[in-house]
Amino acid sequence: MMNPGRIFTFLFLFILLFLASCLPEQKLAQSFVKSGPKIRLLVTPPDYLYLYNHKGEAIDGFSEMSDKQQDSALFSSSLFIQRISDSTMLEDYVNQFISALRAANFEVYLPDQIDSFLVSQAQSYKVNISQIQLDEYTYPLEDKQPINDTVYYRRFNLNAMDFSVWLELSKVNTDKPRKTLLYDSQSAFDSFDGNFIVDPWSNAVRYKYHIDSLGLADVYDMAKYLGRKHGEYLFDFFMNQWVAFNMPQNQYDLYYYHYDRRKKIMETTDEDRFEILPNK
């Protein structure tokens, strides 16, 4: 027989899910997905890929070097930055970004198609990928565990990369054009697994670990993944803006919605989205 407490918990969760499915903002979001965005986008790729290595602490005499010497030393000692092809990385990101937008039924144009883009008076936006930046650095990891009366520590420095993107979004054919600045940054690290082991015979404490090192191919895969992800984020941005605009009077949208196109499900999110930056 099922525990009465579990039955109550199940019913409570079911009611919450049912109520969430009835929220007006969710219904509006679903209608946006069904009808399609009906939006035209002019996507402008970036001219440069910004690359930075922040591992100066690992270079002998780094603090005594001039700025130019530091830049040279950081580049030549980098694990990834010096080996990345700017053109390949940008192409991987932009191609996946555009593919995701077209999969979401946006009508996408590139700068050499601007004449065709400007012909229509339909709802149109310029999407300027203003900056893509890669930052290479060392991520300090500490593992500790109390064993008997002693706390044991092991410290490691993992390789890490941040992939950051800034998008400028502005509406076309409007009297008061206003730029919206969208931002996202994601990180990748060496994969780490470790634990302390006590020898049953000698009581000696050992540490067993495995590091699956981040590779150059992983960095390129990250660019492709985030290109697709940011295309989805932009769809979500327009969807949530449309929801907010069409909410019934005196009602406010409580959640930010993300549409998973592969699973065909609508879900709320706090983090899986673009951050809207203030205009300076």
JOHU-V198267 format. One line per field, one symbol per residue. phi: phi as a letter, one per 20 degrees, with the letter a starting at -180 (. if undefined). psi: psi as a letter, one per 30 degrees, with the letter a starting at -180 (. if undefined). burial: # if it has 16 or more other C-alpha atoms within 10 Angstrom, else .. Layout:
BEGIN
phi=???
psi=???
burial=???
END
This chain:
BEGIN
phi=.ffgfffffffffffffffffeffffffffffffenflcdcdedffecdeccddeffedfmffeefffffgfffffefedgfdeegfffffffffffffffffemfedcdgfdffffefeeffccedeffbccdcdbddfccdbbfcldceeccccdefbcdddcddddbeemcfcfcedddbbcccccgecbbaecdffedmfddcdbbdeffdfffffffffffffffffffgffffffffffdfggmdcfecddcdeffelcdbebddeafeeeffe
psi=kkkeeeeeeeeeeeeeeeeeffkeeeeeeeeeeeflfhkkkjkjllflkkkkkghfffkkgefflleeeeeeeeeffkeeeffkjeeeeeeeeeeeeeeeeefggkjkllefgeeeefekgljkkkjjiekkkkkklkjkkkklkkjcgkkkkkkljkklkkjkkkkkkkklhkeikkkkjkkkkllklkkkkllkkkkfefgkklkklkkjkkleeeeeeeeeefeeefeeeeeeeeeeeeeeegklkgkkkflkkkjjeefhkkllkffilkkjkkk.
burial=...................#...###.###.##...#..######...#.###.##.....#.......#..###..####..#....######.######..#######......#......#########.#####...................###############.......#####....##.....#.................#....##.###.############.##.###........#..####......#.....###......
END
